[in-house]
């Protein structure tokens, strides 16, 4: 983060919650009005394919709790069971 950005964040954090919310909303709106975060056509196609797979029952959906438990178990194993 640049020093200018740090200064802005520090100043924003001194505001009351309503003021911080207003600043955050303005900043987020400025990103929505730009092409920041736009997906490439290839990613758009991939997302559409995945959505079709889910809708048509071709995708195996795994609950987040299960995924997190598997990741935690894997990390525990890598760390020597700690």
N, C-alpha and C positions, 0 to 999 in steps of 0.2 A: 504494500500500500504506500502510495506516495505521501510525502510530508503534508501536502495540501489536503489530501483525503483524510489523513489522521487528524488534522486540525478540525476539519468539518465534523468528523465523527465525535471528537471530544466535545465540541461545542453543542452538537445535537444531543449528546447524552446528558448535558446539563439542563435540558428542557424538561418540563413536566411531561407526563405520559401523553397528554393530548397534543402537545407541541411536537413530540417525537413522532407520533402517529401521522401528523400532518406532513412533516418533512419526509417521512418514509413513503407516504402515499405519493407525494410529488415526484420523488426520485423513481419509484416504481413505474409511475405513469410515463415518465420520460423514457424509460426502457421499453415500455409497451408501444410507444409511438415511434420507436426506431426499429431497425432490423436486427438489433442485438438479440442473440439467442434463437434466431431463425434456424430451422433445420434444413439440411441439404435435401435435395430431391430424393437421394438414395435413402436417407433416414426416413423421410415421409413414406416412401414405398414400403420400407421395412416395418414401420409401425402399422401401416394399413394391413400388411400381410399378417402380422402377429394378431391384430384385432380380429381379422377374419378367422384365423385359426382358433381363437378363443370362442368366437360366436358359433363356429361350426363344430365345436367339440374336438378339435384335433390337437389342442394344447393341453399339457398336463399342468394344472394349477396347484401350487404348493403353498400352504399357509405360511405367512411370514414368520410365525412363531417357530415353525419347524425349520425354516431356513436359518434363522438366527441360532437355534439350538445346535444345528449341524456345524455352523461356522464356529461357534464357541467351543464345541467339542474338538473340532479340527485344530483350533488355536491352542487349546489346552494340551493336545497331543504333541504339537510342535514345540511347546514350551516344556515338555517333559512331565506333563501331568500335574502341573502346579495349579 
